[in-house]
Amino acid sequence: MIDQLSAQEICRVASEALAASSIGEIRSLAVRRESDSLRVSGTVHSFYNKQLALETVRSVARGMRILNTVHVV
């Protein structure tokens, strides 16, 4: 189980990873910590960008569950 401090740090790092993306719309996605999970939310214009966002967060999630609520429009 991830302790509270570590979970907050992982959330911050995940947000920073998205913000550093070369894909503009991925930079605007939000990451929130919910218990032992990370919720990624926002809107993108392709399933490819949704998957890129998921993989970006997964690379720093350290075993935390990821709830991908990104919408494709």
N, C-alpha and C positions, 0 to 999 in steps of 0.2 A: 504494500500500500504506500502511496506517495504521501509524505507529510505535508502539512499546510504550507509551510514556507517554500518547500521545493515546488509544489504545485503552482504557487503564485509566480515563482521565478520561471518555470517552464512556460506559463501563459505569457509572461512578458517577452521571453525569447521568441516564442511562436509569433507574437504580434510584430516583433522587430524583423523576423525573417520574412513575413508577408510584406511589410513596409519596404523592405530592401529589394523586392522583386523587380525584374525588368518589365513585367507585365503591369501596366497602369491600373487596370481594374482590380487586380489581385491586391494591390497596395491599399485599397479602400475597404477590404474585408475586415470584420471584427472578430477577435478571439476573446472569449470569456471563460473563466473557470467555473465549473459547476460541479462541486464535490470533487470526485476524482476523475472528472472528464473535462475536455476542452470543447467548447461549442464554437464552430466557425460559422459565421453568418454574413449575409450580404447578397449582392447580385452581380453576376457576370453574364457575358454574352455568348459563352460557348461551354459545352461539357468539357472540352479540353482544358479551359482555364479553371473550371471547377476542380478537375482532377489535379492540375498543377498546384492549386492552393492546398488541397488535401495532402499531397505528397510533401509540400513545403512544411506544413505543420507536423506531419508524421515524422519528418527527419529530426525534429527536436522534442517530440512528445514523451520520450523516455517511458514508454509503456502505458501512458495515460490513454484512456478511451477517447476517441474523437467523434464528436457529433457534428456531422457535416450538414448544415441547414442552408447552404448556399443555393440560391435560386438562379436558374438559367432563364434569361428572357430573350 
